[in-house]
Structures are given as C-alpha cells and as structure tokens.
Amino acid sequence: MIPGLVYLFGFGQHQAQGTTLMAMVPPIGLLAALTYYKKGYVDLGTALFLCLGFFFGALIGAKAAVSLPAGFLRRAFGVFLLLVSLHMILKP
C-alpha cells in the first residue's frame, strides 16, 4: 500500500506511512482479533503484554520516523522490502 500511495498518488513517504497505518489498524486488527477470540485462540495476558510493546514501540518509531528526511525514510523502507523479498525468495 505504501509504494502505491507514493508512486501512484504522489504522497510523500511520511504521509503514505501515516495514511496506511490509519487505514489498516482499526478494520484489520479489530475484526481479526474478535474472530480469533471467539474461537478461543487468544491468550489475553500475552496479548496485553504484546499490545503494550507495540503501543509504545509504535510511538517511539513514529517519532523517530517523522524526524527523518523523507528520502532517507523511503530508501530505508525500500531496503527493508528488498531484504524481506530476498529472504522469501531464497529461503527453502
């Protein structure tokens, strides 16, 4: 979604990342978690611990990301995507 917003719609890297987070978190997180919870596949204690980590980690990460130059952020995101794709392609 982020590359699409940047290259197809002309968003800046910061705006694309922020817009993607806002669009994805509520519908995906809430409905998927509720589905798993109803089936008994949620450990609430662990989920709470992870949630706190994500909550504060995302805050720290967002504060760091918005302070970085857009060009650097775009290149760093591209390198991350490249490494993930190589891992997926090369790992048996």
Buried (B, 14 or more C-beta within 10 A) or exposed (E): EBEEBBEEEEBEBBBBBBBBBEEEEEEEEEEEBEEEEEEEEBEEEEEEEEEEEEEEEEEEEBEEBEEEEBEEBBEEBEEEEEEEEEEEEEEE
